[in-house]
Amino acid sequence: MAKANKSDLVQKDVKLIGKDFGELRKNLVDFSKTYFPNTYNDFNESSPGMMFIEMASYVGDVLSFYTDTQLRESLLTNAEEKANLFNLATTYGYKPKNVCPASVNLDLFHLVPAKGSGVNVKPDFDYALKVASGMKVGSDSNGSVEFTTQFGVDFSVSSSFSPTEVSVYQIDENTNEPIYYLLKKSVKASSGAVKSEQYTFDSPRIYDKIKVTDDKIIKIKSIMDDDNDLWTEVPFLAQDTVFEQIENNEDNSTNLQPYSGETPFLLELKRVPKRFITRFESETELVIQFGAGISSNADEEIIPNPDNVGSSLYENSGDLDQGIDPSNFLYTKTYGVAPSNTTLTVEYLVGNGVEDNVPAKDLTSINSRVFENDNTINLNQDTLRFIQNSLAVTNPEPAVGGRSKESEDEIRNNAMAYFAAQNRTVSREDYIMRCYALPPQFGSVAKAYLVQDYQIETKGNGSFSPHAILPNDPIPTIVETESPNPLALNLYTLGYDKDKKVTQLNPATKNNLKNYLSYYRILTDAVNIKDAYIVNIAMNFDIITLPDYNSNEVLLRCIAALKDFFNIDNWKVNQPINISQVYVLLDKVDGVQTVPRPNSDGEGGLQIFNKFNGNYSPNKYDLKPATRLGIIYPPKDPAIFEVKYPNVDIRGKVVTQSF
């Protein structure tokens, strides 16, 4: 065996720090001078050797550049290419927004005739209109701006989340009685005009895609196939259920129909095999992707089960140690159906960005509307047409929220924030915010409070038996202790009635809330929806006014300050009452010299007490033992303090200084 030359064993010092053309060229020249001094020593700029050195430096510089660029573009915080930024944000679960629509609250008005006479005169709600969702309203200042209502408007129904305001519009000069009443309701609307395109599909292909190109696209409104089947957008293809809104009537639910006034719609989960996802690949291209279900067989035959997991789709299972074949999962309809032999009609919304933020009272043109009144046969048709033509609309406040595409930094920050939350309810605040986010047509949650569930354990010094206790048997004693249940949460809720007084949620709203939370809660969380307690309170107070102040005016200002302080919007479940804070509030009222403290008998000053039964909550709660160091604590069971009738329950008087 030949021996290796000693010179071949010499380790050469290779520098790895040079990355650009100049550094690479210098390192190669130094390397040649050090290790090949006798082989090549002509380092003139025009020499052939320098040509090869500079070409190698050029290749190294290019490779170094693309290596750095690829690394940078693979990180969300450093990516600069818009396409890469969109793809990375989608990987994090966030969908960048190309154009954001504006939103606005619209006031809708229409006339109804009066019926009856004398003290019995009232609006004839048989003529009250029921306007379907999707009414289009135009702008007076910008003809390209169009808003669409998100919900239907039923003027015949008044509830806490959608009250109907009634006022007299016209009076008969002879009888001095109303002829027409004016009905008013509010509804949310968002900007966006509808465009449509058609796409034809032949044989099915797994994960088929189509692209919608428009620089002002907001979102996909609907996709309909030749069979008039609606395709549903989902966040990811593995999600096979979505929320469905159904009307709360006797046909859909006999048990929950009595609560249709407060909860007009029910929330149900609907399975959707025909579904799709969307994502922006650039600022002008929205990609629509469908599922992988291309088999005509039923899912029960091809979905993975103990007979075919790990094997080819239509063959028998093999050895126990074989790998799992992923094609089992791809060829089922688990990820949705792939369209085939059909034409899809895609409707999408386009907006104008900031131009959609129209000023107040600018949306007054009704471009299209549909009435859904059921029983109009027995009505006077001329009067009905007059009532329908009287429908008017305006926006009392400016439209807000409309904006153009997101910047690169906004996409990065929003994607990272979305990835941290992942649209799930994890913390206590997540659950409470989800309750408040329940769409109002499914009922309204006014107050929510979440605590850990506790299990009651019974312990004793003896044991019970099914037979009677004998005279010589020891009498067992029972001790109840509470231990937290780590897998269950108690969600205490309250709503508003039509007068905005807190009340218990009706069963229909609770059912909707249960279905709504089930979509976001973690699998191991069990949520018990319960009613929080209501403790109604009232108060009497004394004040001493400053000289030269009108005592009655000062007293009215104090009552107004207390009304604002105890406004139910400012109070949460299990929030205590800080009596010192109430004293400071009254002391700050203009014209108040001081608020005297109660005397030795506990009289005078500020007195807060419980009111129950009658028109109040039946819950009786003694506030004196619940007061510690000037703070009134709520009951152990979650409860809320409420001044139900502030005009009656807040009473004050002016007293004189006593010496």
PAZASE-109475 format. One record per residue (C-alpha): residue in one letter; y, x, z. Coordinates in steps of 0.001 Angstrom, whole numbers, plus 500000, padded with zeros to 6 digits. Layout:
REM PAZASE-109475
(a, (Y, X, Z))
...
This chain:
REM PAZASE-109475
(m, (500000, 500000, 500000))
(a, (503375, 501392, 498982))
(k, (505852, 502139, 501689))
(a, (509271, 500488, 501621))
(n, (512227, 502656, 500817))
(k, (514293, 503413, 503883))
(s, (517448, 502423, 502051))
(d, (515995, 498954, 501449))
(l, (515782, 498386, 505194))
(v, (519504, 498894, 505764))
(q, (521120, 495657, 506913))
(k, (524293, 494843, 505068))
(d, (527289, 493433, 506907))
(v, (528167, 490106, 505236))
(k, (531445, 488453, 506267))
(l, (531267, 484679, 506503))
(i, (534858, 483922, 507450))
(g, (536379, 484010, 503985))
(k, (536535, 480581, 502352))
(d, (539356, 480627, 499777))
(f, (539564, 482526, 496505))
(g, (541622, 485444, 497827))
(e, (539453, 486031, 500892))
(l, (536234, 485775, 498898))
(r, (537553, 488226, 496243))
(k, (538645, 490733, 498901))
(n, (535299, 490501, 500745))
(l, (533328, 491043, 497515))
(v, (535443, 494054, 496577))
(d, (535019, 495552, 500073))
(f, (531292, 494820, 499943))
(s, (530965, 496655, 496618))
(k, (532970, 499660, 497832))
(t, (530900, 499900, 501005))
(y, (527365, 499460, 499714))
(f, (527657, 500387, 496014))
(p, (530199, 503235, 495897))
(n, (528316, 505206, 493253))
(t, (527175, 502250, 491215))
(y, (530570, 500710, 490460))
(n, (534055, 501900, 491301))
(d, (536287, 500431, 488587))
(f, (538243, 497682, 490333))
(n, (540957, 497377, 487718))
(e, (542095, 493808, 487097))
(s, (540918, 493919, 483476))
(s, (537530, 495527, 484120))
(p, (534288, 493566, 483418))
(g, (533130, 494045, 486995))
(m, (536261, 492394, 488391))
(m, (535674, 489494, 486005))
(f, (532277, 488814, 487620))
(i, (533692, 489255, 491143))
(e, (536529, 486815, 490462))
(m, (534170, 484284, 488842))
(a, (531939, 484447, 491926))
(s, (535034, 483992, 494106))
(y, (536071, 481012, 492008))
(v, (532661, 479338, 492418))
(g, (532699, 480035, 496149))
(d, (536195, 478609, 496516))
(v, (535203, 475398, 494680))
(l, (532016, 474982, 496733))
(s, (533923, 475601, 499948))
(f, (536544, 473028, 498984))
(y, (534021, 470301, 498211))
(t, (532005, 471074, 501353))
(d, (535122, 470646, 503498))
(t, (536148, 467554, 501574))
(q, (532744, 465919, 501936))
(l, (532711, 466574, 505658))
(r, (536239, 465213, 506044))
(e, (535546, 462128, 503953))
(s, (532412, 461341, 505967))
(l, (534430, 460903, 509180))
(l, (536391, 457707, 509743))
(t, (539184, 459480, 511622))
(n, (539768, 462014, 508809))
(a, (538904, 460204, 505572))
(e, (541760, 460044, 503063))
(e, (540147, 458534, 499974))
(k, (540733, 454772, 500090))
(a, (537261, 453967, 498719))
(n, (535585, 456142, 501367))
(l, (537759, 454615, 504070))
(f, (536725, 451111, 503000))
(n, (533034, 452057, 503006))
(l, (533211, 453732, 506417))
(a, (535039, 450748, 507915))
(t, (532348, 448450, 506499))
(t, (529699, 450675, 508102))
(y, (531437, 450112, 511434))
(g, (531238, 446361, 510822))
(y, (534935, 445877, 510059))
(k, (536201, 444282, 506857))
(p, (539555, 445719, 505761))
(k, (542091, 443084, 504781))
(n, (543661, 443266, 501381))
(v, (546203, 440500, 501912))
(c, (546667, 438584, 505175))
(p, (547585, 434882, 504879))
(a, (550439, 433346, 506804))
(s, (549838, 430512, 509237))
(v, (552099, 427696, 510337))
(n, (552073, 424451, 512295))
(l, (552944, 421491, 510084))
(d, (554376, 418216, 511354))
(l, (553076, 415194, 509436))
(f, (554856, 411828, 509543))
(h, (554248, 408382, 508149))
(l, (555321, 404811, 508836))
(v, (553183, 401938, 510117))
(p, (554266, 398300, 510349))
(a, (554701, 396563, 513664))
(k, (552509, 393682, 514763))
(g, (552966, 391109, 517491))
(s, (556221, 389853, 518927))
(g, (558209, 390041, 522113))
(v, (556603, 392177, 524785))
(n, (553408, 392352, 522690))
(v, (554974, 394110, 519707))
(k, (553235, 397394, 518925))
(p, (552281, 399613, 515980))
(d, (549576, 398313, 513683))
(f, (547135, 401236, 513771))
(d, (544981, 399574, 511123))
(y, (547430, 401178, 508678))
(a, (547253, 404596, 510379))
(l, (546272, 407163, 507751))
(k, (543375, 409568, 507898))
(v, (544268, 412613, 505802))
(a, (541376, 414876, 504811))
(s, (541497, 418607, 505393))
(g, (542648, 420698, 502444))
(m, (545983, 418962, 501909))
(k, (548193, 421322, 499895))
(v, (551859, 421762, 500776))
(g, (554387, 423653, 498669))
(s, (557571, 425576, 499438))
(d, (561037, 424536, 498315))
(s, (562319, 428107, 498005))
(n, (559282, 429800, 496388))
(g, (557161, 427888, 493911))
(s, (554248, 430362, 494139))
(v, (553757, 429763, 497869))
(e, (551208, 427132, 498842))
(f, (549734, 426211, 502230))
(t, (546486, 424348, 502892))
(t, (545682, 422379, 506049))
(q, (542640, 423635, 507943))
(f, (541652, 420351, 509581))
(g, (541844, 416668, 508859))
(v, (544535, 414526, 510473))
(d, (543662, 411121, 511916))
(f, (546822, 409288, 512997))
(s, (544789, 406524, 514682))
(v, (543356, 408920, 517290))
(s, (545368, 410581, 520033))
(s, (543799, 413257, 522234))
(s, (544860, 416132, 524450))
(f, (544515, 418724, 521671))
(s, (545930, 416476, 518922))
(p, (548332, 413864, 520349))
(t, (549907, 411172, 518174))
(e, (553608, 410688, 518886))
(v, (554954, 407174, 518313))
(s, (558624, 406263, 517924))
(v, (560550, 403259, 516628))
(y, (561757, 403816, 513069))
(q, (563437, 400526, 512068))
(i, (564566, 397471, 514070))
(d, (565114, 393909, 512823))
(e, (568804, 393112, 513276))
(n, (568116, 389418, 513943))
(t, (565258, 389653, 516466))
(n, (566041, 393161, 517739))
(e, (562344, 393964, 517438))
(p, (560753, 396946, 515667))
(i, (559740, 396511, 512032))
(y, (558277, 399986, 511462))
(y, (557077, 402709, 513771))
(l, (556965, 406413, 512925))
(l, (553757, 408314, 513704))
(k, (553780, 412087, 514051))
(k, (550969, 414611, 514347))
(s, (550669, 418385, 513995))
(v, (548090, 420398, 512103))
(k, (547556, 424094, 511372))
(a, (547814, 425363, 507811))
(s, (547351, 428728, 506150))
(s, (548736, 430133, 502923))
(g, (546758, 430826, 499789))
(a, (546234, 429480, 496274))
(v, (542756, 428861, 494829))
(k, (541389, 430699, 491784))
(s, (537961, 430287, 490205))
(e, (535511, 432396, 488191))
(q, (531944, 431830, 486955))
(y, (529018, 434270, 486940))
(t, (525681, 433722, 485173))
(f, (522360, 435010, 486559))
(d, (519043, 435294, 484699))
(s, (515978, 436775, 486378))
(p, (516351, 437447, 490102))
(r, (517156, 440918, 491387))
(i, (517058, 442024, 495000))
(y, (520462, 442573, 496575))
(d, (522262, 441535, 493399))
(k, (526030, 442060, 493339))
(i, (529060, 440660, 491570))
(k, (532678, 441814, 491735))
(v, (535880, 439788, 491958))
(t, (538927, 441743, 490815))
(d, (542362, 440690, 492037))
(d, (545036, 442662, 493873))
(k, (546073, 439613, 495947))
(i, (542672, 438285, 497010))
(i, (542383, 437045, 500607))
(k, (538796, 435838, 500881))
(i, (536051, 433857, 499179))
(k, (536615, 430133, 499638))
(s, (533310, 428803, 498299))
(i, (530405, 429601, 495965))
(m, (528568, 426709, 494257))
(d, (525564, 426889, 491940))
(d, (524416, 424578, 489136))
(d, (522468, 422430, 491611))
(n, (525656, 421812, 493618))
(d, (524191, 423840, 496493))
(l, (526753, 425673, 498578))
(w, (526231, 429373, 499288))
(t, (527431, 430465, 502720))
(e, (529185, 433683, 503692))
(v, (527706, 435490, 506703))
(p, (528725, 438747, 508452))
(f, (525395, 440401, 507540))
(l, (522434, 439274, 505453))
(a, (520004, 439243, 508379))
(q, (522014, 436397, 509962))
(d, (520351, 433191, 508832))
(t, (522336, 430636, 510875))
(v, (526001, 429629, 510854))
(f, (528122, 427074, 512634))
(e, (528240, 423605, 511103))
(q, (530919, 421056, 511890))
(i, (529707, 417456, 511959))
(e, (531678, 414352, 512864))
(n, (531081, 412968, 516338))
(n, (529980, 409449, 515436))
(e, (527117, 407155, 516308))
(d, (525046, 408259, 513318))
(n, (525086, 411913, 514423))
(s, (524856, 411473, 518199))
(t, (524601, 408252, 520144))
(n, (524899, 410099, 523467))
(l, (528045, 412077, 522647))
(q, (529822, 409497, 520451))
(p, (531692, 407908, 523421))
(y, (533607, 411187, 523770))
(s, (534763, 411319, 520132))
(g, (538384, 410716, 521163))
(e, (538517, 414046, 523025))
(t, (535856, 415837, 520962))
(p, (535979, 414513, 517376))
(f, (533483, 417056, 515996))
(l, (530175, 418490, 517144))
(l, (529151, 422098, 516710))
(e, (525643, 422759, 515454))
(l, (523772, 425802, 514169))
(k, (522646, 425456, 510564))
(r, (520056, 427628, 508807))
(v, (521338, 428973, 505472))
(p, (518817, 430626, 503113))
(k, (521473, 430791, 500376))
(r, (523948, 433247, 501787))
(f, (526029, 436271, 500848))
(i, (528206, 438982, 502317))
(t, (531498, 440386, 501044))
(r, (533209, 443739, 501352))
(f, (536157, 445470, 499737))
(e, (535281, 448591, 497765))
(s, (538902, 449149, 496800))
(e, (542240, 447414, 497110))
(t, (541524, 445248, 494082))
(e, (537719, 444840, 494078))
(l, (535832, 442491, 496382))
(v, (532051, 442880, 496135))
(i, (529800, 439870, 496765))
(q, (526209, 440790, 497625))
(f, (523245, 438431, 497848))
(g, (519858, 438679, 499549))
(a, (516477, 440075, 498574))
(g, (514436, 436882, 498416))
(i, (512981, 436879, 494904))
(s, (509583, 435325, 495625))
(s, (508917, 431681, 494838))
(n, (506261, 431495, 497552))
(a, (506973, 429966, 500906))
(d, (508160, 432305, 503638))
(e, (505106, 431482, 505728))
(e, (502916, 433151, 503101))
(i, (504816, 436412, 502708))
(i, (506835, 436937, 505881))
(p, (505412, 439793, 507996))
(n, (502660, 438628, 510331))
(p, (499586, 440195, 511974))
(d, (497685, 439855, 508678))
(n, (499998, 441803, 506434))
(v, (502313, 444039, 508496))
(g, (501840, 447629, 507424))
(s, (500054, 446785, 504196))
(s, (501109, 446003, 500664))
(l, (502615, 442542, 500400))
(y, (499647, 440664, 498987))
(e, (496782, 442878, 500196))
(n, (494809, 442897, 503386))
(s, (495771, 445097, 506304))
(g, (494346, 448578, 506329))
(d, (493611, 451117, 509011))
(l, (495224, 450909, 512419))
(d, (497059, 454206, 512088))
(q, (498728, 453551, 508739))
(g, (502496, 453469, 508380))
(i, (504426, 450203, 508223))
(d, (505366, 449259, 504684))
(p, (509066, 448250, 504621))
(s, (508535, 446191, 501471))
(n, (507014, 443492, 503684))
(f, (510460, 442709, 504991))
(l, (512423, 443078, 501760))
(y, (510543, 440601, 499606))
(t, (510827, 437696, 502022))
(k, (513753, 435334, 502240))
(t, (514672, 436798, 505623))
(y, (517719, 438436, 504037))
(g, (518615, 435413, 501963))
(v, (517772, 434159, 498501))
(a, (518726, 436091, 495383))
(p, (520357, 433848, 492741))
(s, (518349, 433328, 489549))
(n, (518608, 431210, 486395))
(t, (521868, 429649, 487492))
(t, (525635, 429907, 487153))
(l, (527685, 430455, 490297))
(t, (531224, 429114, 490497))
(v, (533207, 431366, 492820))
(e, (536454, 430030, 494290))
(y, (538640, 432506, 496116))
(l, (542041, 432494, 497778))
(v, (544938, 434684, 496715))
(g, (548152, 435152, 498656))
(n, (551585, 436717, 498387))
(g, (551569, 438732, 501604))
(v, (554929, 438805, 503359))
(e, (556379, 436348, 500844))
(d, (554268, 433614, 502477))
(n, (556310, 433909, 505689))
(v, (558597, 431054, 504668))
(p, (561464, 429920, 506930))
(a, (561458, 426768, 509024))
(k, (561724, 423388, 507266))
(d, (560828, 424958, 503903))
(l, (557398, 423333, 503432))
(t, (558258, 419769, 502455))
(s, (556456, 419220, 499131))
(i, (553021, 417593, 499218))
(n, (551156, 418947, 496183))
(s, (547882, 417108, 496830))
(r, (546288, 414983, 499568))
(v, (543213, 412813, 500008))
(f, (542965, 409789, 502307))
(e, (539693, 408998, 504053))
(n, (540437, 405552, 505461))
(d, (537225, 403534, 505616))
(n, (538308, 399930, 506170))
(t, (541251, 399168, 503894))
(i, (539870, 396125, 502056))
(n, (541373, 393620, 504484))
(l, (544778, 395289, 504496))
(n, (547736, 394330, 502353))
(q, (547416, 396748, 499437))
(d, (551141, 396826, 498661))
(t, (551891, 397674, 502283))
(l, (549108, 400268, 502310))
(r, (550517, 401982, 499210))
(f, (553966, 401969, 500809))
(i, (552517, 403549, 503958))
(q, (550664, 406200, 501941))
(n, (553813, 407043, 499989))
(s, (555751, 407403, 503241))
(l, (553662, 410428, 504239))
(a, (556008, 413385, 504761))
(v, (555605, 416935, 505991))
(t, (557718, 419795, 507312))
(n, (557297, 423004, 509259))
(p, (559464, 423023, 512408))
(e, (558962, 426789, 512838))
(p, (558759, 429663, 510348))
(a, (555371, 430710, 508981))
(v, (554129, 433975, 510456))
(g, (551273, 436426, 509955))
(g, (551541, 436950, 506220))
(r, (551408, 440599, 505263))
(s, (550239, 442906, 502529))
(k, (547314, 445328, 502573))
(e, (546503, 447364, 505656))
(s, (547503, 450990, 505802))
(e, (544955, 453793, 506178))
(d, (545771, 454270, 509878))
(e, (545466, 450543, 510559))
(i, (542039, 450435, 508908))
(r, (540864, 453392, 511023))
(n, (542106, 451964, 514315))
(n, (540906, 448428, 513608))
(a, (537451, 449646, 512560))
(m, (537022, 451712, 515722))
(a, (538206, 448824, 517901))
(y, (535867, 446407, 516130))
(f, (532912, 448786, 516508))
(a, (533522, 449053, 520247))
(a, (533528, 445254, 520672))
(q, (530951, 444408, 517964))
(n, (532011, 440754, 518205))
(r, (529881, 440244, 521324))
(t, (530615, 438924, 524787))
(v, (529895, 441738, 527205))
(s, (532511, 441725, 529931))
(r, (533827, 438862, 532030))
(e, (537032, 438803, 530010))
(d, (535015, 438525, 526771))
(y, (533379, 435293, 527925))
(i, (536654, 433788, 529114))
(m, (538443, 434622, 525854))
(r, (535534, 433152, 523853))
(c, (535899, 429907, 525792))
(y, (539597, 429743, 524967))
(a, (538845, 430575, 521313))
(l, (536697, 427453, 520848))
(p, (538277, 425642, 517868))
(p, (540184, 422584, 519136))
(q, (538323, 420051, 516980))
(f, (535236, 420797, 519093))
(g, (537048, 420156, 522374))
(s, (539491, 422205, 524379))
(v, (538724, 424488, 527317))
(a, (541846, 424778, 529459))
(k, (540504, 426883, 532339))
(a, (537491, 429171, 532519))
(y, (536101, 431329, 535313))
(l, (532960, 433474, 535257))
(v, (530952, 434730, 538246))
(q, (527497, 436135, 538823))
(d, (524846, 433573, 539613))
(y, (523348, 433713, 543110))
(q, (519875, 432727, 544183))
(i, (519284, 431291, 547627))
(e, (516400, 432925, 549444))
(t, (514851, 431193, 552431))
(k, (513544, 433307, 555295))
(g, (512201, 432294, 558687))
(n, (510127, 433360, 561711))
(g, (507295, 431037, 560830))
(s, (505649, 429406, 557856))
(f, (505330, 425788, 556892))
(s, (501981, 424207, 556205))
(p, (501184, 420957, 554462))
(h, (499837, 419427, 557702))
(a, (501883, 418148, 560604))
(i, (503169, 420637, 563180))
(l, (500892, 420672, 566220))
(p, (502388, 420653, 569740))
(n, (501523, 424311, 570370))
(d, (502692, 425577, 567001))
(p, (505959, 427567, 566944))
(i, (508860, 425732, 565377))
(p, (509926, 427733, 562326))
(t, (513582, 428496, 561793))
(i, (515079, 428893, 558323))
(v, (517703, 431461, 557336))
(e, (519247, 431165, 553863))
(t, (520583, 434292, 552202))
(e, (522203, 434753, 548826))
(s, (521124, 437443, 546380))
(p, (522704, 438048, 542961))
(n, (520760, 437019, 539894))
(p, (521336, 439841, 537375))
(l, (520231, 437740, 534375))
(a, (522390, 434643, 534887))
(l, (526109, 433869, 534878))
(n, (527936, 430790, 536115))
(l, (530764, 429689, 533838))
(y, (533123, 427244, 535534))
(t, (535306, 425279, 533136))
(l, (537982, 422593, 533105))
(g, (539900, 420780, 530369))
(y, (543064, 418728, 529982))
(d, (543291, 414972, 529698))
(k, (545806, 413214, 527449))
(d, (548539, 413693, 530091))
(k, (547722, 417414, 530450))
(k, (546141, 417036, 533859))
(v, (543119, 419218, 534542))
(t, (539840, 417348, 534393))
(q, (536152, 418022, 533882))
(l, (534914, 418707, 530373))
(n, (533033, 415863, 528749))
(p, (529368, 416403, 527750))
(a, (530244, 416695, 524047))
(t, (532640, 419594, 524651))
(k, (530117, 421304, 526925))
(n, (527449, 420984, 524255))
(n, (529787, 422517, 521668))
(l, (530716, 425320, 524067))
(k, (527039, 426049, 524705))
(n, (526323, 426347, 520979))
(y, (529456, 428410, 520427))
(l, (528661, 430935, 523168))
(s, (525028, 431222, 522087))
(y, (526243, 432861, 518890))
(y, (528064, 435655, 520745))
(r, (526259, 436148, 524049))
(i, (523827, 438959, 524705))
(l, (520164, 437973, 524551))
(t, (519489, 438690, 528234))
(d, (522477, 436682, 529502))
(a, (521796, 433144, 530699))
(v, (525040, 431178, 531035))
(n, (525222, 428080, 533237))
(i, (528215, 425908, 532290))
(k, (529517, 424121, 535375))
(d, (532593, 422155, 536473))
(a, (535198, 423908, 538579))
(y, (536609, 421934, 541500))
(i, (540129, 420512, 541480))
(v, (542223, 420633, 544658))
(n, (545385, 418544, 544315))
(i, (548286, 419635, 546464))
(a, (551749, 418385, 547344))
(m, (554619, 419965, 549240))
(n, (557715, 419202, 551293))
(f, (560451, 421773, 551793))
(d, (563810, 422157, 553519))
(i, (566756, 424221, 552319))
(i, (570134, 425198, 553713))
(t, (572808, 425337, 551026))
(l, (575819, 427615, 550786))
(p, (579271, 426181, 551432))
(d, (581170, 424680, 548489))
(y, (577909, 423867, 546619))
(n, (576838, 420374, 545698))
(s, (573730, 419810, 547827))
(n, (572089, 417405, 545388))
(e, (572475, 419790, 542449))
(v, (571035, 422687, 544451))
(l, (568121, 420515, 545555))
(l, (567374, 419492, 541954))
(r, (567426, 423139, 540887))
(c, (564919, 423972, 543646))
(i, (562595, 421168, 542560))
(a, (562846, 422330, 538938))
(a, (561994, 425903, 539990))
(l, (558932, 424701, 541907))
(k, (557810, 422598, 538940))
(d, (557944, 425672, 536707))
(f, (556139, 427779, 539303))
(f, (553312, 425267, 539763))
(n, (553051, 424421, 536062))
(i, (549322, 424190, 535428))
(d, (549605, 426615, 532487))
(n, (550443, 429362, 534984))
(w, (547427, 428808, 537226))
(k, (543867, 430039, 536972))
(v, (540655, 429083, 538663))
(n, (540353, 430707, 542123))
(q, (543993, 431811, 542155))
(p, (545438, 431740, 545711))
(i, (548890, 430462, 546669))
(n, (551232, 433133, 548019))
(i, (553552, 431219, 550354))
(s, (555946, 434173, 550646))
(q, (556345, 434132, 546883))
(v, (557378, 430465, 547044))
(y, (559971, 431262, 549748))
(v, (561401, 434077, 547621))
(l, (561535, 431731, 544616))
(l, (563572, 429162, 546533))
(d, (565855, 431815, 548059))
(k, (566773, 432986, 544546))
(v, (567942, 429530, 543435))
(d, (571706, 429469, 542952))
(g, (573355, 427763, 545938))
(v, (570529, 428255, 548441))
(q, (571583, 430061, 551601))
(t, (568116, 430191, 553136))
(v, (564838, 428345, 553461))
(p, (564098, 427813, 557165))
(r, (560656, 428624, 558495))
(p, (558554, 425985, 560269))
(n, (559329, 425494, 563952))
(s, (556916, 426077, 566813))
(d, (555317, 422686, 566176))
(g, (554652, 423623, 562562))
(e, (557239, 421191, 561224))
(g, (560034, 421774, 558709))
(g, (560400, 424637, 556283))
(l, (557794, 424641, 553531))
(q, (554731, 422449, 554005))
(i, (551841, 422442, 551501))
(f, (549062, 419919, 552006))
(n, (546074, 418434, 550196))
(k, (546125, 415043, 548451))
(f, (542852, 413339, 547529))
(n, (541313, 410016, 546494))
(g, (543148, 407279, 544647))
(n, (544653, 408783, 541491))
(y, (543956, 412270, 542796))
(s, (540832, 414387, 542838))
(p, (538283, 413250, 545452))
(n, (537917, 416816, 546737))
(k, (539182, 417146, 550302))
(y, (540226, 420608, 551411))
(d, (541925, 421549, 554688))
(l, (544583, 424131, 553817))
(k, (545390, 425274, 557388))
(p, (542157, 427173, 558120))
(a, (542271, 428485, 554549))
(t, (545644, 430173, 555173))
(r, (545585, 433828, 556134))
(l, (548713, 436003, 556423))
(g, (550807, 433662, 554341))
(i, (548236, 433181, 551563))
(i, (546339, 429936, 550928))
(y, (542904, 430863, 549619))
(p, (540864, 428537, 547395))
(p, (537457, 427183, 548460))
(k, (534326, 429315, 548247))
(d, (533208, 427256, 545260))
(p, (535463, 428070, 542263))
(a, (538437, 425715, 542305))
(i, (541993, 425426, 541031))
(f, (545116, 424233, 542825))
(e, (547060, 421580, 540897))
(v, (550270, 419683, 541543))
(k, (549162, 416607, 539636))
(y, (552351, 414545, 539792))
(p, (555233, 417009, 540322))
(n, (557886, 414276, 540219))
(v, (556268, 412701, 543266))
(d, (554382, 415517, 544963))
(i, (557317, 417966, 545228))
(r, (559880, 416657, 547692))
(g, (562740, 418470, 549342))
(k, (565718, 417849, 551548))
(v, (568887, 419636, 552574))
(v, (569238, 420418, 556278))
(t, (572101, 421900, 558256))
(q, (572075, 425145, 560176))
(s, (571130, 424585, 563793))
(f, (572322, 426896, 566584))
